[in-house]
Amino acid sequence: MLDEAMREFWTRGYHATSIPKLESAMGISRQSIYDSFDSKQSLFLQVLKHYHRNVIIKNLASIADAESPKQAICQYFAARAEDALNNGEIQGCLVTNSIAELAQHNKAVCDQTNITLQYMKKVFQDSVTRAKELKEVSQNIDVESTADLLVNSAQGLFVLSRMNVTKSSVTGVVKQIERLLAK
């Protein structure tokens, strides 16, 4: 059920996702939604947690476990660039979309999306630290600011994916990340 609710919110956004659309997608009644989740916002927060566990952690797992952290980071961005170019029904990142739509005025959404951004930063920090230890990147690279830049670059690619983005613009981002991580 959370997968179906996630797809609705991810496709339409919070405000444009109605309870009848959720009923249809989840295959349950309005009352069952309220019995299970109390409110649309509570369901949405559960969806954000589900997305973190099942999309974010999964997409970053190859970086966290990589023999070559530098190569894994570059592959991650190449995959996100490909996602940006193949924007179908679902566009962008649910976290990025939620930040843009709700976080400024909704503390619970802000807190939950911040957990995901901090997780992303930690994965990138750990990977850049490992790349530095393995001498894959310059010893002068600032790990924390590089991790911040990588998080922001990923989020930027997700924003671009909501537009008619050109291949050169997204591949340019990937090339800049490769240059950043060059020795």
C-alpha positions as CSV (number, residue, x, y, z in Angstrom):
1,M,0.0,0.0,0.0
2,L,2.8,2.4,0.8
3,D,4.3,1.8,-2.6
4,E,1.1,2.8,-4.3
5,A,0.6,5.9,-2.1
6,M,4.3,6.8,-2.7
7,R,3.7,6.6,-6.5
8,E,0.7,8.9,-6.2
9,F,2.4,11.5,-4.1
10,W,5.6,11.3,-6.2
11,T,3.7,11.7,-9.5
12,R,1.2,14.4,-8.4
13,G,2.6,16.0,-5.3
14,Y,1.0,16.3,-1.9
15,H,-1.7,18.9,-2.6
16,A,-2.8,17.4,-5.9
17,T,-3.1,13.9,-4.5
18,S,-6.7,13.6,-3.2
19,I,-8.0,11.0,-0.8
20,P,-10.1,9.4,-3.7
21,K,-6.9,9.1,-5.7
22,L,-5.2,7.4,-2.8
23,E,-8.2,5.1,-2.3
24,S,-8.1,4.0,-5.9
25,A,-4.3,3.6,-5.9
26,M,-4.1,1.8,-2.6
27,G,-7.2,-0.3,-3.1
28,I,-8.6,0.6,0.2
29,S,-11.4,2.8,1.5
30,R,-11.2,6.3,2.9
31,Q,-12.0,4.9,6.3
32,S,-9.2,2.3,6.1
33,I,-6.8,5.1,5.2
34,Y,-7.8,7.1,8.2
35,D,-7.9,4.0,10.4
36,S,-4.4,3.0,9.3
37,F,-2.7,6.4,9.0
38,D,-4.9,8.9,10.9
39,S,-4.6,11.6,8.2
40,K,-3.3,12.3,4.8
41,Q,-0.3,14.1,6.3
42,S,0.5,11.1,8.5
43,L,0.3,8.8,5.5
44,F,2.5,11.2,3.6
45,L,5.1,11.2,6.4
46,Q,5.0,7.4,6.3
47,V,5.5,7.5,2.5
48,L,8.6,9.8,2.9
49,K,10.1,7.2,5.4
50,H,9.2,4.4,3.0
51,Y,10.8,6.3,0.1
52,H,14.0,6.9,2.3
53,R,14.3,3.1,3.1
54,N,13.3,1.8,-0.4
55,V,14.6,4.3,-2.9
56,I,17.3,6.5,-1.3
57,I,19.1,3.8,0.7
58,K,18.9,1.4,-2.3
59,N,20.3,4.0,-4.8
60,L,23.2,4.9,-2.5
61,A,24.0,1.3,-1.4
62,S,26.4,0.9,-4.3
63,I,28.4,3.9,-3.2
64,A,28.6,2.8,0.5
65,D,29.9,-0.6,-0.4
66,A,32.1,0.2,-3.4
67,E,35.7,-0.9,-3.7
68,S,36.3,2.3,-5.6
69,P,34.3,5.0,-3.9
70,K,35.2,7.6,-6.6
71,Q,34.0,5.4,-9.4
72,A,30.8,4.6,-7.5
73,I,30.0,8.2,-7.0
74,C,30.6,8.9,-10.7
75,Q,28.4,6.0,-11.6
76,Y,25.7,7.2,-9.2
77,F,25.6,10.6,-10.9
78,A,25.6,9.0,-14.4
79,A,22.6,7.0,-13.4
80,R,20.8,10.0,-12.0
81,A,21.6,11.9,-15.2
82,E,20.1,9.1,-17.2
83,D,17.0,9.3,-14.9
84,A,16.8,13.0,-15.6
85,L,16.8,12.4,-19.3
86,N,14.2,9.6,-19.1
87,N,11.6,11.6,-17.2
88,G,8.4,9.7,-17.6
89,E,5.3,9.9,-15.4
90,I,7.3,10.2,-12.2
91,Q,9.6,13.2,-12.3
92,G,12.3,14.2,-9.9
93,C,12.8,12.9,-6.4
94,L,10.0,12.6,-3.9
95,V,12.2,14.3,-1.3
96,T,13.2,17.2,-3.6
97,N,9.6,17.6,-4.7
98,S,8.4,17.6,-1.1
99,I,11.0,20.2,0.0
100,A,9.9,22.5,-2.8
101,E,6.2,22.0,-2.2
102,L,5.9,21.7,1.6
103,A,9.0,21.9,3.7
104,Q,9.0,25.7,4.1
105,H,5.6,25.6,5.8
106,N,5.5,22.1,7.3
107,K,7.9,21.3,10.1
108,A,7.2,17.5,10.0
109,V,8.0,17.3,6.3
110,C,11.0,19.5,6.7
111,D,12.3,17.3,9.5
112,Q,11.7,14.1,7.5
113,T,13.3,15.3,4.3
114,N,16.2,16.7,6.3
115,I,16.8,13.1,7.6
116,T,17.2,12.0,4.0
117,L,19.5,14.8,3.0
118,Q,21.7,14.2,6.0
119,Y,21.8,10.5,5.2
120,M,22.9,11.3,1.6
121,K,25.5,13.7,3.0
122,K,26.9,11.0,5.3
123,V,27.1,8.5,2.5
124,F,29.0,11.0,0.3
125,Q,31.2,12.1,3.2
126,D,32.2,8.5,4.1
127,S,32.8,7.7,0.4
128,V,34.9,10.8,-0.3
129,T,36.9,10.0,2.9
130,R,37.5,6.5,1.7
131,A,38.4,7.8,-1.8
132,K,40.9,10.1,-0.1
133,E,42.4,7.2,2.0
134,L,42.7,5.1,-1.2
135,K,44.3,8.1,-2.9
136,E,41.6,8.1,-5.6
137,V,41.1,11.8,-5.1
138,S,43.3,14.8,-4.2
139,Q,44.5,14.8,-0.7
140,N,43.5,18.5,-0.6
141,I,39.8,17.8,-1.2
142,D,37.6,19.1,1.6
143,V,35.4,16.2,2.5
144,E,32.5,18.0,4.1
145,S,32.1,20.7,1.4
146,T,32.4,18.1,-1.3
147,A,29.7,16.0,0.3
148,D,27.5,19.1,0.5
149,L,28.1,19.8,-3.2
150,L,27.3,16.2,-4.2
151,V,24.0,16.3,-2.3
152,N,23.1,19.6,-3.9
153,S,24.2,18.3,-7.3
154,A,22.0,15.3,-6.9
155,Q,19.0,17.4,-5.9
156,G,19.7,19.8,-8.8
157,L,19.6,16.9,-11.3
158,F,16.3,15.8,-9.8
159,V,14.9,19.4,-10.3
160,L,16.2,19.4,-13.9
161,S,14.4,16.1,-14.5
162,R,11.1,17.9,-14.0
163,M,11.9,20.0,-17.1
164,N,12.7,19.4,-20.7
165,V,16.4,19.0,-19.9
166,T,19.0,18.6,-22.5
167,K,21.5,15.7,-22.6
168,S,24.4,18.2,-22.6
169,S,23.2,20.0,-19.4
170,V,23.0,16.8,-17.4
171,T,26.1,15.2,-18.8
172,G,27.9,18.5,-18.0
173,V,27.0,18.1,-14.4
174,V,28.4,14.6,-14.4
175,K,31.6,15.7,-16.0
176,Q,32.0,18.5,-13.5
177,I,31.6,16.0,-10.6
178,E,34.3,13.8,-12.3
179,R,36.6,16.8,-12.5
180,L,35.9,17.6,-8.9
181,L,36.9,14.1,-7.9
182,A,40.0,14.0,-10.1
183,K,43.4,13.6,-8.5
